[in-house]
Amino acid sequence: MRGIPALSDVRSDEILAHILAPEEHPLPERLEAEFQRVVAAARLIDEYPDERHVVKLMQAKYRMSKTQLRRDIAHAKQLFKTEHTFDWELSFAWMIKDQMELIRECKLKGDLKNWNAAKKVLREMIGEKPAVAEDPRRMEKNVFYIQVNNGAGHSVNIPLEKLRGLDAADLQQVQDALLQPIESDMEAEEIFNS
């Protein structure tokens, strides 16, 4: 049997239901103390925006380690909107995580109707991929080469811009020159320099 999960493992909608109606949606007893610390941290963050001060006040009240109290403050920022800071990305990631878990559970149960509905909700949460304007100068930034190989194992890299300016007769001359065997190093050097 699996133990009671940590507060960070509890779904956000279950925590919000507990906040709105604690009698109807109780948390496990082990999580109640952590939840009370998180609520206290949220209230203190509204009054004191400096986290170090909040940690000192909570440490005096709860006599716990600073590491645990910082975790509680992080959970408070996830659950409660504060006047000073609200980590939208963290809260949004938490909601997406819950939605992904729902999708996985529905798929494992074979509940295709709710599975498709959950995927639709996730798609609406994430939204469309933002359109990126193509850089009109992208081709200017890159030099493209056409590599021409002849049967003898020689290859020549020709910049695409040079080939674009050639007419059909000049392209034929380039092709004929590449297909001719090279007889000396001077001739190879001359071809590469041209």
C-alpha positions in Angstrom: 0.0 0.0 0.0 1.3 3.4 -0.9 1.7 6.0 1.9 0.1 9.4 2.1 1.5 11.7 -0.5 3.2 14.9 0.2 1.3 18.2 -0.2 3.1 18.8 -3.5 1.7 15.5 -4.9 -1.9 16.3 -4.1 -3.8 17.6 -7.0 -4.3 21.4 -7.0 -8.1 21.1 -7.4 -8.3 18.9 -4.3 -6.4 21.5 -2.3 -8.6 24.3 -3.6 -11.7 22.2 -2.7 -10.3 21.8 0.8 -9.7 25.6 1.1 -13.3 26.3 0.0 -15.0 23.5 2.0 -12.7 21.9 4.5 -15.5 19.8 6.1 -16.5 18.3 2.8 -13.0 17.8 1.4 -10.7 17.0 4.2 -7.0 16.5 3.7 -5.2 13.5 5.4 -4.2 14.3 9.0 -0.5 14.1 8.1 -0.9 16.8 5.5 -3.0 19.2 7.7 0.1 20.5 9.6 2.0 21.2 6.3 -1.1 22.8 4.8 -1.5 25.1 7.9 2.2 26.1 7.5 1.6 26.9 3.8 -1.4 29.0 4.6 0.6 30.9 7.2 3.4 31.4 4.7 1.0 32.8 2.2 -0.3 35.3 4.7 3.2 36.3 5.7 4.3 36.8 2.1 1.6 39.3 1.6 2.8 41.3 4.6 6.6 40.8 4.1 7.8 40.5 0.5 11.3 39.5 1.7 11.4 35.7 1.9 14.3 35.7 4.4 12.1 37.6 6.9 9.2 35.2 6.3 11.5 32.3 6.9 12.7 33.8 10.2 9.2 34.4 11.4 8.0 30.9 10.5 11.1 29.4 12.1 10.4 31.1 15.4 6.8 29.8 15.3 7.2 26.3 13.9 10.8 25.5 14.9 11.6 23.7 11.6 14.5 23.7 9.3 14.9 26.6 6.8 14.9 24.1 3.9 11.4 22.8 4.9 10.1 26.3 5.4 11.4 27.4 2.0 9.5 24.5 0.5 6.4 25.6 2.3 6.8 29.2 0.9 7.2 27.8 -2.6 4.0 25.8 -2.1 2.3 28.9 -0.8 3.3 30.8 -4.0 1.9 28.0 -6.1 -1.5 27.9 -4.3 -2.2 31.5 -3.4 -1.9 34.6 -5.4 0.0 37.2 -3.4 0.2 40.9 -3.7 3.9 40.8 -4.3 4.7 37.7 -6.3 2.7 35.1 -8.2 4.7 32.5 -10.1 2.4 32.0 -13.0 4.7 29.6 -14.8 4.9 27.3 -11.7 1.2 27.4 -11.2 0.5 26.8 -14.9 3.0 23.9 -14.9 1.2 22.4 -11.9 -2.2 22.6 -13.7 -0.7 21.0 -16.9 0.8 18.2 -14.7 -2.6 17.5 -13.3 -4.2 17.5 -16.7 -1.5 15.1 -18.0 -2.1 12.7 -15.1 -5.9 12.8 -15.9 -5.2 12.0 -19.5 -2.9 9.1 -18.5 -5.5 7.7 -16.0 -8.3 7.9 -18.6 -6.2 6.1 -21.1 -5.3 3.3 -18.7 -8.9 2.9 -17.7 -10.0 2.8 -21.4 -12.3 5.8 -20.9 -12.0 7.2 -24.4 -14.7 9.9 -24.0 -13.0 11.5 -21.0 -9.6 10.9 -22.5 -10.4 12.9 -25.6 -12.1 15.6 -23.5 -9.0 15.9 -21.3 -6.8 16.1 -24.3 -9.0 18.9 -25.7 -8.7 20.8 -22.4 -5.0 20.4 -22.4 -4.8 21.7 -26.0 -6.8 24.7 -25.0 -4.6 25.3 -21.9 -1.4 25.2 -23.9 -2.8 27.1 -26.9 -1.4 27.3 -30.4 2.3 27.5 -31.1 3.2 31.1 -31.8 3.9 31.9 -35.4 7.5 32.8 -36.0 8.2 35.3 -38.8 10.8 34.0 -41.2 14.0 36.1 -41.4 14.1 37.7 -44.9 17.8 37.9 -44.7 18.3 34.3 -43.7 19.7 33.3 -47.1 22.3 36.1 -46.9 23.6 34.9 -43.6 24.4 31.4 -44.9 26.6 30.3 -47.7 25.4 27.2 -49.5 27.7 25.0 -51.5 27.0 22.5 -54.2 29.5 19.7 -53.9 30.3 18.2 -57.3 32.1 14.9 -57.3 33.7 13.2 -60.4 34.3 9.5 -60.7 38.0 9.8 -59.8 37.2 10.8 -56.2 37.8 14.5 -56.6 35.2 16.9 -55.3 34.7 20.6 -55.6 32.5 22.9 -53.5 30.9 25.6 -55.6 29.0 28.4 -53.9 25.3 28.4 -54.9 25.4 32.1 -55.6 28.0 31.6 -58.3 25.9 28.8 -60.0 22.8 30.9 -59.9 24.4 33.5 -62.2 25.5 31.0 -64.9 23.5 30.3 -68.0 23.0 26.7 -69.3 26.1 26.8 -71.6 28.4 27.9 -68.7 26.9 25.2 -66.4 27.6 22.6 -69.1 31.3 23.8 -69.3 31.5 23.4 -65.5 30.1 19.9 -65.7 32.5 19.0 -68.6 35.5 20.4 -66.7 34.7 18.4 -63.6 34.3 15.2 -65.6 37.7 15.5 -67.2 40.5 13.6 -65.4 43.1 15.8 -63.7 46.6 15.0 -64.8 48.8 17.2 -62.7 48.8 19.1 -59.4 49.1 22.4 -61.2 45.9 21.7 -63.1 44.1 20.7 -59.9 45.3 23.9 -58.3 44.1 25.9 -61.3 40.6 24.3 -61.2 40.2 25.0 -57.5 41.3 28.6 -57.9 38.9 29.2 -60.8 
